[in-house]
Amino acid sequence: MDPGFITLMRKLAPDLIDEITRRALILERIAALQPVGRRQLAAKLNLPEREIRNTAAILKDLGYIDLDASGMSLSGKADEVLETSRAFSKAMSGLTETEKRLCELLPADRVLIAPGNADEDEQVLADVGRLCASKLRSILMSGNTLAVTGGRTIAAVARSLQSPTPLNVMVVPARGGLGRSVEIQANTLAEEIAGKLGGHYRLIHLPDTMDAAALQEMMKLPEVSEAMELLERADVILHGIGTASEMMKQRRLPHTTVSKLISEGAKGESFGAYYDLDGRCLMESTNVGVDLARLKPTCEMVAAAAGASKAEAIIAILRHTRHYLLVTDQGAAERMLRILTE
């Protein structure tokens, strides 16, 4: 969206641009929540129900939405304007400029931001997943190997992935198993993503943590060694980012280790390693999974993380390893911008 055009519209027709912004925002939110009732959408957008009702009536007359007992849904015609509406909403909210600014301040080639804060609205996590899924599909090429971690954000990406035609990709988990939530473990998501893309997958049937001697024995198994070799040859790695405090608790680290990491300023966790705000690795991973140092130079890193609470964690991880793409939300982006410009 041309910034000059937006500026011109604001000067010449502020009343018109406000109405277009409202229509674009409501159309985009209906797409994310459909079917959705007027009252529910009004609460989500913090707008009077009367405004939602009036705008919905206009969008229906234009043929972009359908109204029935279950609520409002997009019509087939809406595909003509949906992506432009999303871009317009993002430009009007200032998120396009924030994306550019974060690219300048962080070692990331591209930053994409979904509106809202996942810490306050669970729907925002789904929006981050949709945004990441769309971009990921355009990055992948036939013959690529994709490695994926687990977690709620990567699960949101998996749910949103679509591929009109099968893509010949190999998907492997970037980690072993972790915790009790099988549905968001790396193995489960690798299989789901491969299915969505029409590709193939290999699994790592190992717990997330093993001592060195046990791991060395397990590496002798053909299925394990094959998966680990595929990891080292990955063309794209899709991963989430955790706050150090939450991941230390989740991994049940010893109290002495936790105290040491906190005193050293641990902020972010990725692939089982912990980093401070400057990107310095405070504790290397002893987990089963990808070794960043052994990846090929052309491997493209894609991170997805949402919520203002993850701002410091995201900065820590990206400062340690340059990324091709970061997908986050407005809450995290605005807090990162404040931290990086203090």
N, C-alpha and C positions, 0 to 999 in steps of 0.2 A: 504494500500500500504506500503510495507516494506521499511523503510527509508534507510536501509543498501543497498538494491537493487538499489534504486535511486542514492545513493552516488557512488556505483560501476559503474553504467552506465555513470554517469557524468565524471568519471575518465577514463574509457576505451573507451567510444564512445560518446564524447560530440556532434559531428556532427549528429550522429544517434539519440540521445535523443532529440536534437532540432527539428528534422524532425518529430519524433513521437509525441512530444508535440504539434507541429503545427497541425498535423492531428487530434489529440484527441480534441484540442480546437475547431477546425473548425467543427468537427462532433457534438460536444456538442452544439455549437451555432446554427447549422442548426436545431438540435432537438428543440431548444427553439423558433426559429423564423420561422420555416417552414410554407409555402414555402417562400424562401428568395432568392433574386437575388444576383449575385456575387458582384455587386457594393455596394449594401446595406450592405452586410456582411463585405466587406472590410472597409467600413466607421465605422461600429460598432466595429470592431476589431483593427482599426487603422493599417491595413496592406495594402500593395500594391495589387491592383486588380489582378495583374499578379500572385502573390503567391496564392491567393484564387482560381484562375482559374486552376493553375497547381495542387494544392492539391485536388480540387474538381474532376479533371479528374482521379487522382489516386484512390480516394475513390469510384468513379463510376465504375472504372475497377475492383475494389475489391468487388463490389456489395453492398456497404453500402449506397449509395445515388442514387436517381433518378433525372434526369434533364428534365424539360419540359418548356413550355412557361411561366408558373407561377413562375419558379425558381427551387431551389434545395430543395428536401425533403428526409427524411430518407426512406430507403427500409425496408422491413420486416426483412431482414438479419441483419440490424444494431442493433437490439435488443440484439444480441449475444455479442456485444462489447460496447454498450452505457454506461452502469453503470461503467465498468472498465475504460473507457475513461474519464468519469467524475472524478473518483477517482484519475486517473493519472494526469489530469489537475490540480486538487486541490493540490495534493502533490507537483507538480512541481512549483506551484505558492507560495508555503509555507503556504497555508491556513490550511493544516492538522496540522502543528505545531502551528499555531495561535489558532486553536480550542482547542488544548491540553493546551496551555498556559492560555487561558481565563478560562478554567475549574479550573485551579489552583488558579486563581486570583479572581474569582467570585463564589458565592454560587450557582453553577449550576452543575448538574451531567453530562450534555452533552451540547456541543455547536456545531452547524452546521453553516457553512458560505457559502453563495453563492458569486461567483466572482462579482466584480463591486461595484458601488455606486448608490443606488436608487435616490439620490439627483441629479445625473447627467444623469441617463439613466432609463427610466420608465420600461424597460424590466427586470431590476434587481429585481424589486418588484415581477414580475411574477415568477422569478427564486426562490426567497425566498418562495413564496407561494407553488411552486411545491415541494421544499425541505421539507417544513413543512408538507405538505399534505401526502407525502410519509411516513414520520416518524410517524405522527399522526395515520395513518391507522394501523401501526404495534403496536402501544401502546394500542389502543382500543380493548376491548374484549367484547364478547356477554354478554349482561346484564348490561353494563356500562351506566352511565349517563354522558354526555358531556355537559358542559356549555360553551357558546361562547359569546364574545363581538362583537361589530361592528367595522367598520373602513375599510380603503382601504387594509391594509395588510391581515386582516382576510378574506376579500372578495377574495383576490388573492388565499388564501388557499382553500376556498370553490370552486373556479373555477377549481382548480387542483385535487381535491379529486376524487378518483376512488375506486370502490369496486367490484371486480369480482363476489363476492357472497354477498347477503344481510347480513348486520350485525345488530343484534338485539340490538340497542343502543337507548337511549332516549336523544334527544338533546333539550336543553333549553337555552334561552337567559340569559346571565349573567347580563344584564342591561335592563332598560326600553328604550323607544325611545329617540333619541337625534338628533336635527337638522332637516334639510329638505331633506337630501339625503336618502330617504327610502330604496334604493337598497343596502346601506351599513350599515343599522341599524341591531342591534343584532337579532331582531325578524326575519327579512328577511333572514339573513345568517343562523340562526338556522334551518329554514325551508329548505333552499337550501342544507345545509350540511346533514340533515336527509334524504333528497331525494337521495343525492349522495351515502350515505352509505346504503340505504335501511332500515333505522330505522324509529323511530317515533319522534314526537316533541310536545312541548307545548309552547305557547307564553305568554308573559306578556304584556297585553294590557293597559299599563300605560305609562305616560310620564316619562322621565328620572328623573325629579325633581318634588317632591311633598312635601308639608309640613307634619309634623308628624301626625297631626290630620286627614288629608285627607287620608294619607297612611293607618292609622289604620282602617279607615272605609272601604277602598278598600280591605284590607286583609280579610275582612269578606266574600268576594265573593269566592265561591269554586274554580273557575278556577285560581284566583290569588294566593290563599293560596296553592293550589296544586303545582303551578310552583315554588313558593318560597321554599316550602319543598323539591322539587327536587333539587333546587340549593344547599341547605345545604348538600345534600347527593351526590353531584357530585364526580365522580371518577377522572375526568380529566377536567381541565379548560384551554381553549384556549383563549388567550387574546392578544391584541395589547398594545403598549406603546406609549404615547404621550409626546411631550416636554411640559413643564409647560407653557411656554409663548404662544404656539399655542392653547393649551386647555383652558387656561384662556380667550383667545379671543373668542374661539368657544363657550364657555359656557356663555359668556357675564357677567363675574363676576364683581361686583361693583368695582369702581376705588380704593376705600380704601382697599378692600381685595387683589386686584392685587398688590398694592404698598407694602402691608405687606408681601405677599408671595415672591415678588422679593427681598425685603430687607433681608428676612430670607434665601435666597439662593435656592428657589424652582427650581428644574431641570426637574423632571419627574412627569407624571400623569398616574394613572392606577385606574380603577374602581371608578373614581370621586374623588380620594384622591391625594394629592400633597406631594412630597418628595424632600428632599435635597440630595446632592451627597453622603452623608453618609448613606442614607436610612432612615433618621428620618422623620416621618410623620408630616407634617406642618399643614395640614388641612384634617380632616377626611371627608369621603363622606357622603353626606346627600341624595344621589340618591337612586332610586329604583334599587335593584340588589343584587349581591353577597356580603356577609359579610365574609371577609377573616378569621376573628376570630372564626367563627362558622363552618368552613369547617372541615370535618373529617381529622384526621392526615395522612391518606393514600392518600389523594387527590393529584394528580400529576399536577403541574403547568407547562404549556407550553406557552412561550411567543414568539411572532413573531414581529420583528421590523426592519426596514431597513432605511439606509441613514446615512451618517456620522453625520448629524445634530442631530441624536437621541442618540449619544454615551453616553452623560452624563445622559440622561433620563433613558437609559437601566441600567446603573450602579446603579442609584438611586433606581429603582424598585427592582432589584435583590438583592441589599444589604438589603432591607427591608424584602423580602420574598424569601426563597430558592426555586429554580426552578428545575424541573426535566430536562427541555429542553429549550434552547434558540436557536432560528433560526434567523440569521441576515445576513448582507452582509459585504463584504470586507471593504467598506468605514467606516461603524460603528465599525467593529472589530478592524481595525488598529488604529482608534482614541481612542477606549477604551483602547487598549494595551498601548498607549502612556500615557494616563491619569493615568492608574493604576500602571505604572512603573516609574512615575516621582519622 
